[in-house]
Amino acid sequence: MSVTSIVRHRLFWPCVTLALLCAVNVFFNHNFFALEVRNGALYGSVIDILNRAAPLMLVAMGMTLVIATRGIDVSVGATVAIAGAVVAVMIGGTLVIKDGVQSYVANFPMPLAIIAALAVALLCGLWNGALVAGAGMQPIIATLILMVAGRGVAQLVTEGQIVTIYYEPFFFIGNGFLFGIPFALYIVAAVLLILLYLTQRTALGLFIQAVGLNPTAARFSGISARALVLWVYGFCGVTAGIAGLIITSNVKSADGNNAGLAMELDAILAVALGGTSLDGGRFSLIGTLIGALIIQTLTYAIYSLGVPPEINLVVKALVVFTVCLIQSERLRSMLFTHTARIGEKS
């Protein structure tokens, strides 16, 4: 493989950006890559970044498929809040004293609460898909409806209060470790493997690309574009629901007003940073994960460097803007053409 083909690969610049951010962190924190084992679990800056990026990676993977079909979903943050509110209210935790021992018992069985939360998240996604594929609404308008109304739904579920969870087994989802690695990362890996299998080992990946590149041609080719778009939005809702479970488990409470706030923007950025075209068509799930790690590593660097809170969003925006500009095919073509002309003149 030539140097030119490596540089032009869609994952090259995301990987370079992530490596540079890690280098900056190492420069200011020499123990950035240091790991230690405490109580059989791995701890360190890298583990913390991966763990905190897990919800964003899940939401961004669902967003990748939506964007690949020429759509967008700005309601994933609200879906995160709704799923978190449902599971928190259903689990809760009632104090029980038996034989002088205090313990908390879930209001509903935890598996039932999790299934209910994911089912509600699926319905949110299918609602968006029905508006886009069935009613023919513009994706940003269709999902904007749920983005606005979803927060209200989440607050209705929680009755406008922050619902605290006291049931310890539920905390394992967002805070537990399995074989020394955060359990949330296993969830991310499972979703990724399922998606990679479906998009690379079956025709689903080609169908998604076909619908994203040319919906009309895909429909005449026998692809049920409407059904595909409907279920892609449904899956995006499910990934947002899983992220809501992790976040709710991590903070041990549900806040319908603030949970998942602005997560849709970070998810879209992660997809763009990962090399997926916002015009639809070809997509990269691995690139999306790298994009999510870029955002989380950048956030970690900003806070660890002591950047004032009032300008950290500006710094974040500048870095993202620069990376997206570098990834622009049109800009790279212009630069290569300009360089070639200079070489000819000399």
Buried (B, 14 or more C-beta within 10 A) or exposed (E): EEEEEEEEBBBBBBBEBBEBBBEBBEEEBEEBEEEEEEEEBBBBBBBEBBBBBBBBBBBBBBBBBBBBBBBBBBBBBBBBBBBBBBBBBBBBBEEEEEEEEEEBEBEBEBEEBBEBBBBBBBBBBBBBBBBBBEEEBEBEEBBBBBBEBBBEBBBEBBEEEBBEBBBEEBBBBBBBBEEBBBBBBBBBEEBBEEBEEBBEEEEBBEBBBBBBBBBEEBBEEEBBBBEBBBBBBBBBBBBBBBBBBBBBBBBBBBBBEEBBBEBBEBBBBBBBBBBBBEEBBBBBBBBBBBBBBBBBBBBBBBEBBEBEEEEBEEBBEEBBEEBBEBBEEEEBEEEEEEEEEEEEEE
